[in-house]
Amino acid sequence: MPDELDMKMAMKVAASAQKEKKRRNRMSAALFTTEFKA
């Protein structure tokens, strides 16, 4: 079923996007704290 495949792909893409977002948030938070301390 192509629909099921599309769903799986969409889920994978969404999950990796979420991961990337979290990673970026962590990085910017760390950057912010170091700048704040400096």
Buried (B, 14 or more C-beta within 10 A) or exposed (E): EEEEEEEEEEEEEEEEEEEEEEEEEEEEEEEEEEEEEE
